[in-house]
Amino acid sequence: MALRNKLLYLCFLAASLMGCTENTKKVEDRNADWDMGVALYSFNRFSFSDALTKADSAGVNYVEGFSFHKMGKEFNDSTMASMTAEDIRKMKEMLRTSNLEMQSMYVSGAKSENDWKYYFELAKEMNMRHLVCEPEKESWDMLDSLAGLYKIKIAIHMHAKGKSMYWHPDSVIAAMKDHPNFGVCADLGHWERSGLDPGECLKRLEGNILGVHLKDIHQSNNPDAKDVIVGNGVIKFPPIIDELKRQRFKGVILVECEHKMENNLAEVIAGRKYFEGLYNQTNQTSE
């Protein structure tokens, strides 16, 4: 009888633990090859703590930080560019409590090798996969060397034509030449702003896509085109999904909302749901 009770208790304990895991882990689409996340820049008007609360509410498991984020009172109003060991501990705990993972971080303003070592050390402590940036040509060799040393990739990001040297895929390819630790953070909205086809750009950079910034805009070939909810603008997403599936992309697609910055959580959620819904439609069509 004692043995039976013990077995029942173990079964109950196992079931309880399974239930806890299901309750604390946000739902993921297991049919997708990639994961969904949010670029915390979407919530740049808010503290790190509040931004995580919003990302958690958006129903994702991944976030991308950015170096100039004003972290809030818990961090003595510093930015991510000047974190102490205690700050890093707090940041990791906040992410753990929110059941979120920061696999990448956008870096702006780093100039010297020491500047970059700080970010690589931070990325290492946070177990990140890559740092997102638009590096100066003079820093390519140094960054590739550091990326190899730390085993953390550099993901080259692009802004629109006239605002970034990386606006065209050919510029990114030139930077990646002889730099095996360089890859790409594909910003779909900025390619469209530059008058480029995002799907074709992805194809041109095949095998090097480390992450994707998911956004939409109101007008093509306009560097100042306005940001809109994903699915409400001019970007054609079905061929983008087809291309990512063809490449068997397995990184994180990060919703990045750059409008209604004081209150855009609903827009972020709408963008995620639209993209996931479109993915499911293309799956059903191909079956």
C-alpha positions in Angstrom: 0.0 0.0 0.0 2.9 2.4 0.8 4.5 1.6 -2.5 1.2 2.3 -4.4 0.9 5.6 -2.6 4.4 6.5 -3.5 3.9 5.7 -7.1 0.7 7.8 -7.2 2.6 10.7 -5.6 5.3 10.5 -8.2 2.8 10.4 -11.0 1.0 13.4 -9.5 4.3 15.3 -9.2 5.3 14.6 -12.8 1.9 15.8 -14.0 2.2 18.9 -11.9 5.6 19.7 -13.3 4.4 19.2 -16.9 1.5 21.5 -16.2 3.8 24.2 -14.8 5.9 24.0 -17.9 2.9 24.4 -20.2 1.6 27.3 -18.2 4.8 29.3 -18.1 5.9 28.6 -21.7 4.3 30.7 -24.4 2.7 28.8 -27.3 5.0 28.3 -30.3 4.0 27.2 -33.8 5.8 23.9 -34.0 5.1 23.7 -37.8 7.3 26.8 -38.5 10.9 26.5 -39.3 11.6 29.8 -37.5 10.7 31.5 -34.2 8.8 34.7 -33.7 10.1 37.6 -31.5 9.9 41.3 -31.0 12.6 43.9 -31.5 12.5 45.9 -28.2 13.1 49.1 -30.2 9.4 48.8 -30.8 8.9 49.8 -27.2 11.8 52.3 -26.9 9.7 54.8 -25.0 9.5 52.4 -22.1 11.9 51.0 -19.5 13.4 47.6 -20.0 11.0 46.1 -17.5 7.9 47.6 -19.2 9.2 46.7 -22.6 9.6 43.0 -21.5 6.0 43.1 -20.1 4.8 44.2 -23.5 6.9 41.6 -25.4 5.5 38.9 -23.1 2.0 40.2 -23.8 2.7 39.9 -27.5 2.9 36.2 -27.2 6.6 35.6 -28.2 9.6 33.9 -26.7 12.4 36.1 -28.1 13.4 39.7 -28.0 16.2 41.8 -29.5 17.8 44.4 -27.3 19.4 47.7 -28.5 22.4 49.5 -27.0 20.8 52.9 -26.5 17.7 51.6 -24.6 17.1 53.8 -21.5 16.7 50.9 -19.1 14.8 52.7 -16.3 15.0 53.3 -12.6 16.0 49.7 -11.8 19.2 50.4 -13.7 19.8 53.9 -12.4 18.5 55.3 -15.8 21.6 54.0 -17.6 21.5 52.5 -21.1 22.5 49.0 -22.2 25.8 50.6 -23.4 26.9 51.0 -19.8 25.8 47.9 -17.9 27.4 46.9 -14.6 27.7 43.3 -13.5 24.8 43.9 -11.2 22.8 45.4 -14.1 23.4 42.3 -16.2 22.3 40.1 -13.4 19.1 42.1 -13.1 18.5 42.0 -16.8 19.0 38.2 -17.0 16.6 37.7 -14.1 13.9 39.9 -15.7 14.2 37.9 -18.9 14.0 34.6 -17.0 11.0 35.8 -15.0 9.3 36.8 -18.3 10.2 33.5 -19.9 11.9 35.5 -22.7 15.3 35.0 -24.4 17.5 37.7 -25.9 19.4 36.1 -28.7 20.6 39.3 -30.4 21.2 43.0 -29.8 21.4 46.0 -32.0 24.7 47.9 -31.4 25.1 51.6 -32.3 27.9 54.0 -31.5 30.7 51.5 -30.9 33.9 52.8 -32.4 37.0 51.3 -30.8 38.0 47.7 -30.2 37.4 48.2 -26.5 33.9 49.4 -27.2 33.2 46.3 -29.2 34.8 44.0 -26.6 32.3 45.4 -24.1 29.4 44.3 -26.3 30.9 40.9 -27.1 31.4 40.3 -23.3 27.8 41.3 -22.7 26.6 39.1 -25.5 28.6 36.2 -24.1 27.2 36.7 -20.7 23.7 36.8 -22.1 24.3 33.8 -24.4 23.4 35.7 -27.5 23.9 34.3 -31.0 24.8 37.6 -32.8 25.2 41.3 -32.6 23.3 43.5 -35.1 25.1 46.5 -36.5 26.1 48.6 -39.5 29.9 48.6 -39.0 32.4 51.0 -40.6 34.5 49.5 -43.3 37.7 50.2 -41.3 36.4 47.9 -38.5 35.5 44.9 -40.6 38.7 42.9 -39.9 38.7 43.7 -36.2 35.0 42.7 -35.8 35.4 39.5 -37.8 38.4 38.6 -35.5 36.4 39.4 -32.3 33.4 37.5 -33.6 35.5 34.5 -34.2 37.2 34.7 -30.8 33.8 35.0 -29.0 32.0 32.7 -31.3 29.2 35.3 -31.7 28.3 36.4 -35.2 28.0 39.9 -36.6 24.7 40.4 -38.4 24.9 43.3 -40.8 21.7 45.5 -40.7 20.6 47.9 -43.4 18.7 51.2 -43.5 17.2 52.8 -46.6 19.1 54.0 -49.6 20.9 57.2 -48.8 20.9 56.4 -45.1 23.1 53.3 -45.0 26.1 52.0 -46.9 24.4 48.6 -46.6 21.1 49.5 -48.3 21.9 47.1 -51.3 22.6 43.4 -50.8 25.8 43.8 -52.9 27.2 46.1 -50.2 26.5 43.4 -47.6 28.1 40.7 -49.8 31.2 42.9 -50.1 31.5 43.2 -46.4 31.1 39.4 -45.9 33.9 38.6 -48.3 36.8 37.1 -46.4 34.9 37.7 -43.2 33.4 34.3 -42.3 31.9 35.6 -39.1 29.6 38.1 -40.8 26.0 37.4 -41.7 22.8 39.4 -42.3 20.0 40.9 -40.3 17.5 41.3 -43.0 15.3 44.4 -42.7 12.3 43.9 -45.0 11.0 47.4 -44.6 14.2 49.2 -45.4 14.8 47.1 -48.6 11.3 48.1 -49.7 12.0 51.8 -48.9 15.1 51.5 -51.2 13.0 50.3 -54.1 14.2 46.7 -53.8 12.2 43.5 -53.7 12.7 42.0 -50.2 12.2 38.4 -51.5 14.9 38.8 -54.1 17.2 40.4 -51.5 16.8 37.4 -49.3 17.5 35.1 -52.2 20.7 37.1 -53.0 21.9 36.6 -49.5 21.0 33.0 -49.2 22.8 31.1 -46.5 23.8 34.2 -44.5 20.5 35.3 -43.0 20.8 35.3 -39.2 17.7 37.3 -38.3 14.8 39.2 -39.9 13.2 42.5 -38.9 9.6 42.2 -39.8 7.8 45.5 -40.7 5.6 47.0 -43.4 5.5 50.5 -45.0 3.0 52.6 -46.9 5.0 53.3 -50.1 7.7 51.6 -52.1 10.9 53.3 -53.2 10.6 56.1 -50.7 13.4 56.3 -48.0 10.9 58.2 -45.8 8.0 55.9 -46.2 5.8 55.6 -43.1 5.7 52.4 -41.0 2.3 50.6 -40.9 1.0 47.4 -39.4 2.4 44.3 -41.0 0.0 43.3 -43.8 -1.5 46.7 -44.2 1.2 48.2 -46.5 2.9 47.5 -49.8 5.2 44.6 -49.0 4.3 41.3 -50.6 4.8 38.8 -47.8 3.8 35.4 -49.4 7.0 35.3 -51.6 9.1 36.3 -48.6 7.6 33.3 -46.6 8.2 31.0 -49.6 11.8 32.2 -49.8 12.5 31.7 -46.1 11.0 28.3 -46.2 13.0 27.4 -49.3 16.2 28.5 -47.5 15.1 26.5 -44.4 15.6 29.6 -42.3 15.7 28.7 -38.6 16.4 32.0 -36.9 14.1 34.5 -35.3 11.7 36.8 -37.1 11.4 40.0 -35.0 8.3 42.2 -35.3 9.6 45.8 -35.3 6.9 48.4 -35.1 8.0 52.0 -35.6 4.7 53.9 -35.4 2.4 54.8 -32.5 5.4 54.4 -30.3 3.6 55.4 -27.1 1.0 52.7 -27.5 1.7 50.1 -30.2 1.3 46.7 -28.5 -1.9 46.0 -30.5 0.0 46.7 -33.7 2.8 44.4 -32.8 0.4 41.6 -32.0 -1.5 42.2 -35.2 1.7 42.0 -37.2 2.8 38.7 -35.5 -0.7 37.2 -36.1 -0.8 38.3 -39.7 2.6 36.8 -40.5 1.9 33.5 -38.7 -1.6 33.3 -40.3 0.0 33.8 -43.7 2.5 31.1 -43.0 -0.2 28.6 -42.1 -2.1 29.5 -45.3 0.9 28.8 -47.5 1.4 25.5 -45.7 -2.2 24.5 -46.4 -1.9 25.5 -50.0 1.3 23.5 -50.5 -0.1 20.4 -49.0 
